[in-house]
Amino acid sequence: MLIPNSIQTEILLHPLWENKGIELSIKRLDQVHPKASGNKFYKLKYNLEEAKKQEKTTLLTFGGAFSNHIYATAAAAEYAGFKSIGIIRGEETLPLNPTLQAAQSHGMEIHYISRSAYRNKKEDAFIENLKRQFGDFYLVPEGGTNALAVKGTTEILLEEDKKYSHICTSIGTGGTFSGLANSISFGQELIGFSSLKGDFIHEEVNSLMKQFEVIPKGKTKILDQYHFGGYGKHNEELLDFIRWFYREFQIPLDPIYTGKMVFGVLEQIKSGGIPSGSKVLLLHTGGIQGLAGFNQRFGISLPL
Ligand SMILES: *Cc1c(COP(=O)(O)O)cnc(C)c1O
């Protein structure tokens, strides 16, 4: 099914943290698979296996027009020999943006539904209706978060990652955070950086962890002050930061998730929230596919 590349962890050298006695490394999950990159690889892995087991031939999922999840599902489905259907929130805009274009080129059939209809996406009647319309399918929820996604993301951290005192990740739905929380060791702290505005995320992640019976062995913490105005929002400071990071390390970050997370980590280092002596692991959860669309939409040129 989905076979991972071996993943590199790179040490980042810079006086900003070296002077504080902090070691900073980045785990390049963005390079885990040429098609389904980043955390989405792990979220989809067992879902694809389950779909095969259930002898489904089609995957159906939901997302926004720039969604990394939509793209990853399309690419992974094609790779694993499934048909895929993407139900996109909002109206069709032509020409298709680069995310949807890429999804379509991987064979995804794209349909649009109104924002009000989209809110019903979890209701049985709504799903039944989709089955009448499209035939039988394996349903991957919006953002891909379900029990099998948590099982998959529990595999991100390996034995070799036990040496880090802090594990840092971006948060969207919290599915990846839950899987990581499932696999951190005693003495480690998992810090999640929410890319959405609002303190609801604490509640949301708590309920996911309860639902999926995650009991972390180490500490967990969610920071919700690095959203830059909300999901998908950005400002010049964030863009300048992403450009700076690329100049220093030749590693691209996306403005939706990883850029905000790494920005937040450096702020935490500056303020002492991450103390001297820490060994910090940044998880590069991917998202680079969205950069082309982002650049086009805002007429800028972040490095890819
Ligand atoms: C989807 C995504 C996330 C968020 O993952 P969740 O499991 O929904 O919290 C983080 N980073 C990137 C790059 C993503 O594409």
The ligand as an SDF file (V2000), in Angstrom:
LIG
                    3D

 15 15  0  0  0  0  0  0  0  0999 V2000
   -3.3470   18.6050    7.9990 C   0  0  0  0  0  0  0  0  0  0  0  0
   -2.0880   19.2110    8.4820 C   0  0  0  0  0  0  0  0  0  0  0  0
   -1.8420   19.4490    9.8390 C   0  0  0  0  0  0  0  0  0  0  0  0
   -2.8800   19.2230   10.9010 C   0  0  0  0  0  0  0  0  0  0  0  0
   -3.0760   17.8910   11.2010 O   0  0  0  0  0  0  0  0  0  0  0  0
   -4.2450   17.4740   12.1910 P   0  0  0  0  0  0  0  0  0  0  0  0
   -4.0980   16.0220   12.3660 O   0  0  0  0  0  0  0  0  0  0  0  0
   -5.5430   17.8120   11.4890 O   0  0  0  0  0  0  0  0  0  0  0  0
   -4.1320   18.2700   13.4320 O   0  0  0  0  0  0  0  0  0  0  0  0
   -0.6040   19.9500   10.2130 C   0  0  0  0  0  0  0  0  0  0  0  0
    0.3390   20.2310    9.3020 N   0  0  0  0  0  0  0  0  0  0  0  0
    0.1280   20.0420    7.9720 C   0  0  0  0  0  0  0  0  0  0  0  0
    1.1900   20.4260    7.0200 C   0  0  0  0  0  0  0  0  0  0  0  0
   -1.0890   19.5250    7.5260 C   0  0  0  0  0  0  0  0  0  0  0  0
   -1.2880   19.3520    6.2050 O   0  0  0  0  0  0  0  0  0  0  0  0
  1  2  1  0
  2  3  1  0
  2 14  2  0
  3  4  1  0
  3 10  2  0
  4  5  1  0
  5  6  1  0
  6  7  2  0
  6  8  1  0
  6  9  1  0
 10 11  1  0
 11 12  2  0
 12 13  1  0
 12 14  1  0
 14 15  1  0
M  END
$$$$
